[in-house]
Amino acid sequence: MIRPHDSAIVRTLGHIVIPIAQLFGIYVLVFGQHGPGGGFVGGVIIAASMILGILIFGIDSPDSVLARKILHGDGLGLLIFAGVGGLCLIGGGQFLNYSYLQIPSLDEASQHYVGILLTQIGVAVDVAVTGVSIAVSLSFEEDEIPNDEVTNV
């Protein structure tokens, strides 16, 4: 199991670096359609910052609350992604054809921008959840897994 780091320097730098990394991940996510980046890269950066928080402060720390809560969001990104595609289908177009995105009071350029952004957010959420869940799963040894996480097949 991952235990909190005991160095005051590492913990202080963690309090500085982690929010900056998360802000950069959001920047890469939002402006990824105008340059390198997007949902996958933004999700990886956000997941890496949460994993860094777990490594520095421990999984049970109040500083790792976001990393624990994001584990419950598995599938949320898929719902966002499929929801955007479904709105395009409802509008009479193909799946993820943003010209038919059914959001009132948006012109076609805004429909494309909002559709791409929502799609990228869905991808980023799934990538971040997957990255954090893999790191948390690998941090436990077999005898440390809580009983409610063990399922008998």
C-alpha positions as CSV (number, residue, x, y, z in Angstrom):
1,M,0.0,0.0,0.0
2,I,1.2,3.5,-0.7
3,R,2.1,5.4,2.5
4,P,2.5,9.1,2.8
5,H,5.9,10.6,2.1
6,D,7.6,11.8,5.3
7,S,9.7,14.7,3.7
8,A,8.3,18.2,4.3
9,I,10.0,19.4,1.2
10,V,8.3,16.8,-1.0
11,R,4.9,17.5,0.6
12,T,5.3,21.3,0.2
13,L,6.4,20.9,-3.5
14,G,3.5,18.6,-4.0
15,H,1.1,21.2,-2.8
16,I,2.6,23.6,-5.4
17,V,3.1,21.3,-8.4
18,I,-0.1,19.3,-8.3
19,P,-2.6,22.2,-8.8
20,I,-0.3,23.6,-11.5
21,A,-0.3,20.2,-13.3
22,Q,-4.0,19.9,-13.1
23,L,-4.5,23.4,-14.4
24,F,-2.2,22.6,-17.3
25,G,-4.1,19.4,-18.0
26,I,-7.4,21.4,-18.2
27,Y,-5.6,23.9,-20.5
28,V,-4.4,21.1,-22.8
29,L,-7.9,19.6,-22.8
30,V,-9.8,22.9,-23.6
31,F,-7.3,24.2,-26.2
32,G,-6.3,20.9,-27.7
33,Q,-8.4,21.3,-30.8
34,H,-6.3,24.4,-31.8
35,G,-2.9,22.7,-31.3
36,P,-1.3,19.6,-29.9
37,G,-3.3,18.0,-27.1
38,G,-6.9,17.2,-26.6
39,G,-8.9,14.7,-24.4
40,F,-6.4,11.9,-24.2
41,V,-3.4,14.1,-23.4
42,G,-5.3,16.3,-21.0
43,G,-6.7,13.2,-19.3
44,V,-3.2,11.7,-18.9
45,I,-1.9,14.9,-17.4
46,I,-4.8,15.1,-14.9
47,A,-4.4,11.4,-14.0
48,A,-0.7,11.8,-13.5
49,S,-1.2,14.8,-11.1
50,M,-3.7,12.8,-9.1
51,I,-1.4,9.8,-9.0
52,L,1.4,12.1,-7.8
53,G,-0.9,13.3,-5.0
54,I,-1.6,9.7,-4.0
55,L,2.1,8.9,-4.0
56,I,3.0,12.0,-1.9
57,F,0.1,12.3,0.5
58,G,-1.3,8.7,0.6
59,I,-4.6,7.4,-0.6
60,D,-6.4,8.2,2.7
61,S,-5.2,11.8,2.9
62,P,-7.6,14.8,2.5
63,D,-5.3,16.0,-0.2
64,S,-6.2,12.8,-2.3
65,V,-10.0,13.3,-2.1
66,L,-10.3,14.0,-5.8
67,A,-8.4,10.9,-6.7
68,R,-10.7,8.8,-4.5
69,K,-13.8,10.4,-5.8
70,I,-12.8,10.1,-9.5
71,L,-12.8,6.3,-9.1
72,H,-16.6,6.4,-8.8
73,G,-16.9,8.2,-12.2
74,D,-16.1,5.2,-14.3
75,G,-18.3,5.3,-17.4
76,L,-19.2,8.9,-17.0
77,G,-16.9,9.8,-19.9
78,L,-18.5,7.2,-22.1
79,L,-21.9,8.7,-21.3
80,I,-20.8,12.2,-22.2
81,F,-19.2,10.9,-25.5
82,A,-22.3,8.8,-26.4
83,G,-24.6,11.6,-25.3
84,V,-23.0,14.0,-27.8
85,G,-23.2,11.4,-30.5
86,G,-26.8,10.7,-29.6
87,L,-27.7,14.4,-29.8
88,C,-26.2,14.4,-33.3
89,L,-28.3,11.4,-34.3
90,I,-31.5,13.0,-32.9
91,G,-30.8,16.0,-35.1
92,G,-30.9,13.8,-38.2
93,G,-27.1,13.4,-38.9
94,Q,-24.5,10.8,-38.3
95,F,-22.9,9.9,-35.0
96,L,-20.7,12.8,-34.0
97,N,-21.6,14.9,-37.0
98,Y,-21.6,18.2,-35.1
99,S,-23.5,20.1,-37.8
100,Y,-26.6,18.3,-36.5
101,L,-25.9,18.8,-32.8
102,Q,-29.2,19.7,-31.2
103,I,-28.3,22.5,-28.8
104,P,-30.7,25.5,-29.1
105,S,-29.4,29.0,-30.0
106,L,-26.1,27.9,-31.4
107,D,-24.9,28.6,-34.9
108,E,-23.0,25.9,-36.9
109,A,-19.5,27.0,-35.9
110,S,-20.5,27.0,-32.2
111,Q,-22.1,23.6,-32.6
112,H,-18.8,22.2,-33.9
113,Y,-16.8,23.9,-31.0
114,V,-19.2,22.7,-28.3
115,G,-19.4,19.2,-29.8
116,I,-15.7,18.8,-30.0
117,L,-15.1,20.1,-26.5
118,L,-17.8,17.8,-25.0
119,T,-16.3,14.9,-26.8
120,Q,-12.8,15.7,-25.6
121,I,-14.1,16.1,-22.0
122,G,-15.7,12.6,-22.2
123,V,-12.4,11.1,-23.4
124,A,-10.4,13.0,-20.8
125,V,-12.7,11.8,-18.0
126,D,-12.4,8.1,-19.1
127,V,-8.6,8.4,-19.5
128,A,-8.2,10.0,-16.0
129,V,-10.4,7.5,-14.3
130,T,-8.6,4.6,-16.0
131,G,-5.1,5.9,-15.1
132,V,-6.0,6.5,-11.4
133,S,-7.7,3.2,-11.1
134,I,-4.8,1.3,-12.5
135,A,-2.4,3.1,-10.2
136,V,-4.6,2.4,-7.1
137,S,-5.1,-1.3,-8.1
138,L,-1.4,-1.8,-8.5
139,S,-0.6,-0.2,-5.2
140,F,-2.4,-2.8,-3.1
141,E,-0.9,-6.2,-2.4
142,E,-3.3,-9.2,-2.4
143,D,-3.6,-9.4,1.4
144,E,-4.4,-5.6,1.6
145,I,-7.4,-5.5,-0.7
146,P,-10.5,-4.6,1.4
147,N,-13.2,-7.3,1.5
148,D,-15.8,-5.3,-0.3
149,E,-13.5,-5.0,-3.4
150,V,-13.1,-8.8,-3.7
151,T,-15.6,-10.6,-5.8
152,N,-15.9,-14.3,-6.2
153,V,-16.7,-15.6,-9.6
